[in-house]
């Protein structure tokens, strides 16, 4: 039997408690006007359901079936979909590692399962890859929210919209990100060569991390990427949501770990060989970014942790971030309030 050619791009969706929004995300991917792609979905032991009571697996199966009918009507090729379910929650770093493991495409495009891929995104990535053979292709993105009627309302400010239209070559892309501010340090709205991502994940130990994982993965990806191209094409709608926000009550050890786990990102980076080649300016960016995330953690724990867990919360914060660092940042925050 003749082996099917590998798809040009693997669209990879992590799922954790996003089932109510998953169908919209999947439809935006399955109905792309492009043929050479596959879809990989990994559920991180998610137990949520959509309004119809469907699990992630059932949503994927039904949406795929419905969209395949539409693709046939539009004379588009069938799309292969692979669904994997972790037996236990492993965190977003490991979900993205699993997605990469099962992907077959030359390029990988991560799509958060509560967001939406814009029409024509995959075709635009393909055309850019054919023209530039870049390690990283980035398109434009918009942050905001969807109204009940399906229209999208953009936010006035979008901190993730940083993009350089055209090529960046001649040095590791990490320099254009950390010191140059020319590239957004997120995984979505991009197509990245699988070979570069595989190299990046070789540098990342197996860790439980649910927050700031984009920063960790893109740190190593951009370190090894030598060629970037930004395209003037909208490819992604980012749904601005609260997630593990300060407004949500933290009433369990699991939720505490989810908040504090962002410290693992900076532990891995600080112990990496790649860090040694960075300039003081680039190191300064990482230090400021880690301090900001610790401040966010402190605010969340102060405002949202139930009284019975406050003592454990502070102990866990110190265990993840280091007691000295926590004390230093707490003093800075307290003095700023006075």
C-alpha positions as CSV (number, residue, x, y, z in Angstrom):
1,X,0.0,0.0,0.0
2,X,1.3,3.4,-0.9
3,X,2.2,5.5,2.1
4,X,0.3,8.8,2.3
5,X,2.6,11.9,2.1
6,X,3.2,13.7,5.4
7,X,1.1,16.8,5.8
8,X,2.7,20.2,5.5
9,X,1.4,21.4,8.8
10,X,0.1,19.8,12.0
11,X,-2.4,22.0,13.9
12,X,-2.1,21.1,17.6
13,X,-4.7,21.8,20.2
14,X,-4.3,21.3,23.9
15,X,-7.6,20.8,25.8
16,X,-8.1,21.4,29.5
17,X,-11.5,22.6,30.7
18,X,-12.2,24.4,27.4
19,X,-14.9,22.0,26.2
20,X,-17.6,24.7,26.1
21,X,-15.5,26.6,23.4
22,X,-13.8,23.6,21.7
23,X,-16.3,23.2,18.8
24,X,-15.9,26.8,17.6
25,X,-12.1,26.4,17.7
26,X,-12.2,23.0,15.8
27,X,-14.5,24.3,13.1
28,X,-12.2,27.3,12.4
29,X,-9.4,24.8,11.9
30,X,-11.2,22.0,10.0
31,X,-12.7,24.5,7.6
32,X,-9.4,26.1,6.5
33,X,-9.3,26.4,2.7
34,X,-6.1,24.3,2.6
35,X,-5.5,20.6,2.0
36,X,-2.1,19.5,3.4
37,X,-2.7,19.5,7.1
38,X,-3.7,17.3,10.0
39,X,-5.2,18.1,13.4
40,X,-3.9,16.7,16.7
41,X,-5.9,17.1,19.9
42,X,-4.6,16.2,23.4
43,X,-6.9,16.3,26.4
44,X,-5.0,16.7,29.6
45,X,-7.4,14.5,31.6
46,X,-10.1,17.2,31.2
47,X,-13.5,16.3,32.6
48,X,-15.5,19.3,31.4
49,X,-18.4,19.1,28.9
50,X,-20.0,21.5,26.5
51,X,-23.6,22.7,26.7
52,X,-24.8,19.5,25.0
53,X,-23.1,17.4,27.7
54,X,-20.4,16.2,25.3
55,X,-16.8,15.3,26.4
56,X,-13.8,16.5,24.4
57,X,-13.6,13.2,22.5
58,X,-17.2,13.4,21.4
59,X,-16.9,17.0,20.4
60,X,-13.9,16.3,18.2
61,X,-15.7,13.3,16.6
62,X,-18.9,15.2,15.8
63,X,-17.3,18.5,14.7
64,X,-14.9,16.5,12.4
65,X,-17.8,14.6,10.9
66,X,-19.8,17.8,10.3
67,X,-16.8,19.7,8.8
68,X,-15.8,16.8,6.6
69,X,-19.2,17.1,4.9
70,X,-18.7,20.8,4.3
71,X,-15.1,20.2,3.0
72,X,-16.5,17.7,0.4
73,X,-19.0,20.3,-0.7
74,X,-16.1,22.8,-1.2
75,X,-14.0,20.2,-3.0
76,X,-11.4,20.2,-0.3
77,X,-9.4,17.1,0.8
78,X,-10.3,15.2,4.0
79,X,-8.5,16.1,7.1
80,X,-7.0,13.6,9.4
81,X,-7.6,14.0,13.1
82,X,-5.9,12.3,16.1
83,X,-7.3,12.5,19.6
84,X,-5.2,11.6,22.6
85,X,-6.2,11.7,26.2
86,X,-3.8,11.8,29.2
87,X,-4.9,9.5,32.0
88,X,-3.9,12.2,34.6
89,X,-3.3,15.9,34.4
90,X,0.3,16.6,33.4
91,X,0.3,20.3,32.8
92,X,0.6,22.3,29.6
93,X,4.3,21.7,28.9
94,X,3.7,18.0,28.7
95,X,0.5,18.4,26.7
96,X,2.5,20.4,24.1
97,X,5.2,17.8,24.2
98,X,2.6,15.1,23.5
99,X,1.1,17.1,20.6
100,X,4.6,17.4,19.0
101,X,5.2,13.7,19.5
102,X,2.1,12.7,17.5
103,X,2.5,15.4,14.8
104,X,3.8,14.4,11.4
105,X,3.9,17.8,9.7
106,X,7.0,19.8,8.6
107,X,5.5,22.7,10.5
108,X,3.6,22.9,13.8
109,X,0.9,25.4,14.6
110,X,-0.3,25.5,18.2
111,X,-3.9,26.7,18.6
112,X,-5.3,27.1,22.1
113,X,-8.6,25.4,22.2
114,X,-10.6,28.4,23.4
115,X,-9.3,30.6,20.6
116,X,-10.1,30.7,16.8
117,X,-8.0,30.4,13.7
118,X,-8.7,33.1,11.1
119,X,-9.8,32.2,7.6
120,X,-6.9,31.5,5.2
121,X,-4.4,31.2,8.0
122,X,-2.9,27.8,6.9
123,X,-2.7,28.8,3.3
124,X,-0.9,32.0,4.3
125,X,1.6,30.0,6.4
126,X,2.2,27.6,3.5
127,X,2.8,30.4,1.0
128,X,5.3,32.1,3.5
129,X,7.1,28.8,4.0
130,X,7.4,28.2,0.3
131,X,8.8,31.7,-0.2
132,X,11.1,31.9,2.8
133,X,11.7,28.5,4.3
134,X,11.7,30.1,7.7
135,X,12.1,28.4,11.0
136,X,9.3,30.5,12.5
137,X,6.4,32.1,10.6
138,X,4.3,34.6,12.5
139,X,1.0,36.2,11.4
140,X,-1.1,38.9,12.9
141,X,-3.4,38.3,15.8
142,X,-6.2,40.1,17.5
143,X,-7.1,39.8,21.2
144,X,-10.7,40.4,22.4
145,X,-14.0,38.5,22.9
146,X,-16.8,37.0,20.9
147,X,-20.3,38.3,21.2
148,X,-23.2,35.8,21.3
149,X,-23.9,36.6,17.6
150,X,-20.4,35.5,16.7
151,X,-18.9,38.9,16.0
152,X,-15.5,39.6,17.5
153,X,-14.8,42.7,19.7
154,X,-11.1,43.6,19.8
155,X,-9.4,44.9,22.9
156,X,-7.9,48.4,22.6
157,X,-4.5,47.1,23.7
158,X,-3.0,43.8,22.6
159,X,0.4,43.0,24.3
160,X,0.7,39.8,22.2
161,X,0.4,41.5,18.8
162,X,4.2,42.3,18.4
163,X,5.3,41.3,15.0
164,X,8.0,42.3,12.4
165,X,6.7,42.1,8.9
166,X,9.4,40.6,6.7
167,X,12.5,38.5,7.4
168,X,14.8,38.4,10.4
169,X,18.0,36.4,9.7
170,X,21.7,36.4,10.7
171,X,21.4,35.7,14.4
172,X,19.3,33.5,16.8
173,X,15.7,34.8,16.8
174,X,15.8,35.0,20.6
175,X,17.8,38.2,20.3
176,X,15.0,39.9,18.3
177,X,12.6,38.8,21.0
178,X,14.3,39.4,24.3
179,X,16.3,42.5,23.4
180,X,14.7,43.8,20.3
181,X,11.1,43.5,21.1
182,X,10.4,42.5,17.5
183,X,8.7,39.2,18.0
184,X,5.8,38.0,20.3
185,X,7.0,35.4,22.8
186,X,3.9,33.2,22.4
187,X,3.4,30.0,20.5
188,X,0.1,30.8,18.9
189,X,-0.3,32.8,15.6
190,X,2.8,31.0,14.4
191,X,3.9,28.0,12.3
192,X,7.2,26.6,13.5
193,X,9.4,23.9,12.0
194,X,8.9,20.7,13.8
195,X,12.7,20.0,13.8
196,X,13.3,23.2,15.8
197,X,10.6,22.4,18.3
198,X,12.0,18.9,18.8
199,X,15.3,20.5,19.6
200,X,13.7,22.9,22.0
201,X,11.9,20.1,23.9
202,X,15.1,18.2,24.3
203,X,16.2,21.0,26.5
204,X,13.1,20.9,28.7
205,X,12.8,18.3,31.4
206,X,9.5,16.7,32.2
207,X,7.8,19.2,34.5
208,X,4.3,20.0,35.8
209,X,3.6,23.5,34.5
210,X,0.3,25.0,33.7
211,X,1.2,28.7,33.3
212,X,3.8,30.7,31.4
213,X,4.7,27.6,29.4
214,X,4.7,29.6,26.2
215,X,7.7,31.6,27.5
216,X,9.6,28.4,28.3
217,X,9.0,26.7,25.0
218,X,9.6,29.8,22.9
219,X,12.8,30.6,24.8
220,X,14.4,27.4,23.5
221,X,12.6,27.5,20.1
222,X,13.8,31.1,19.4
223,X,17.3,30.2,20.6
224,X,17.7,27.6,17.9
225,X,15.7,29.3,15.2
226,X,17.8,31.2,12.7
227,X,15.2,32.6,10.3
228,X,11.9,34.3,11.0
229,X,9.3,35.9,8.8
230,X,6.3,37.9,9.8
231,X,3.4,38.1,7.4
232,X,0.8,40.9,7.1
233,X,-2.1,38.5,7.4
234,X,-4.6,38.0,10.2
235,X,-4.2,34.4,11.3
236,X,-5.5,34.2,14.9
237,X,-8.2,35.5,17.3
238,X,-7.1,35.3,20.9
239,X,-9.9,35.1,23.3
240,X,-9.0,37.3,26.3
241,X,-10.3,35.5,29.3
242,X,-9.6,35.4,33.0
243,X,-8.3,31.8,33.2
244,X,-6.6,31.4,36.6
245,X,-7.3,35.1,37.4
246,X,-7.2,36.9,40.6
247,X,-11.0,36.9,40.6
248,X,-11.3,33.1,40.8
249,X,-11.3,31.6,44.3
250,X,-8.3,29.3,45.0
251,X,-9.7,26.6,47.3
252,X,-7.5,23.5,46.7
253,X,-3.8,22.5,46.7
254,X,-4.2,21.7,43.0
255,X,-5.2,25.2,42.2
256,X,-2.3,26.5,44.4
257,X,0.2,24.4,42.4
258,X,-1.3,25.7,39.1
259,X,-0.6,29.3,40.2
260,X,2.9,28.6,41.6
261,X,4.0,26.3,38.7
262,X,5.1,29.3,36.6
263,X,8.3,29.3,38.8
264,X,9.3,26.0,37.1
265,X,9.7,27.9,33.8
266,X,12.4,30.2,35.2
267,X,14.1,27.3,37.1
268,X,14.6,25.4,33.8
269,X,15.8,28.5,32.0
270,X,18.2,29.5,34.7
271,X,19.8,26.1,34.8
272,X,20.2,25.8,31.0
273,X,23.4,26.1,29.0
274,X,21.7,28.3,26.5
275,X,21.4,31.1,29.1
276,X,25.2,31.5,29.3
277,X,25.3,32.9,25.7
278,X,22.8,35.8,26.4
279,X,23.8,39.4,26.8
280,X,23.1,41.3,30.0
281,X,20.3,43.1,28.3
282,X,18.6,39.8,27.4
283,X,19.2,38.4,30.9
284,X,17.7,41.6,32.3
285,X,14.5,41.0,30.3
286,X,14.2,37.5,31.8
287,X,14.8,38.8,35.3
288,X,12.1,41.4,34.9
289,X,9.7,38.9,33.4
290,X,10.2,36.5,36.3
291,X,9.8,39.2,38.9
292,X,6.5,40.3,37.2
293,X,5.2,36.7,37.3
294,X,6.1,36.3,41.0
295,X,4.3,39.6,41.7
296,X,1.3,38.2,39.9
297,X,1.5,35.0,42.0
298,X,1.7,37.0,45.2
299,X,-1.3,39.1,44.3
300,X,-3.4,36.0,43.3
301,X,-2.6,34.2,46.5
302,X,-3.3,37.3,48.7
303,X,-6.6,38.0,47.0
304,X,-8.0,34.7,46.1
305,X,-6.8,31.9,48.5
306,X,-9.3,30.9,51.1
307,X,-8.3,31.7,54.7
308,X,-7.7,28.0,55.6
309,X,-5.0,27.7,52.9
310,X,-3.2,31.0,53.3
311,X,-0.3,29.6,55.3
312,X,0.1,26.6,53.0
313,X,-0.1,29.0,50.0
314,X,2.8,31.1,51.2
315,X,4.9,28.1,52.0
316,X,4.3,26.7,48.6
317,X,5.1,30.0,47.0
318,X,8.4,30.0,48.8
319,X,9.1,26.4,47.8
320,X,8.6,27.1,44.1
321,X,10.2,30.6,43.9
322,X,12.7,30.5,46.8
323,X,12.0,32.2,50.1
324,X,14.6,34.9,49.6
325,X,13.2,36.0,46.2
326,X,9.6,36.0,47.6
327,X,10.6,38.1,50.6
328,X,12.5,40.6,48.4
329,X,9.6,41.0,46.0
330,X,7.0,41.2,48.8
331,X,9.0,44.1,50.3
332,X,9.0,45.9,47.0
333,X,5.3,45.5,46.6
334,X,4.5,46.5,50.2
335,X,6.7,49.6,49.9
336,X,5.0,50.6,46.6
337,X,1.6,50.4,48.3
338,X,2.6,52.7,51.2
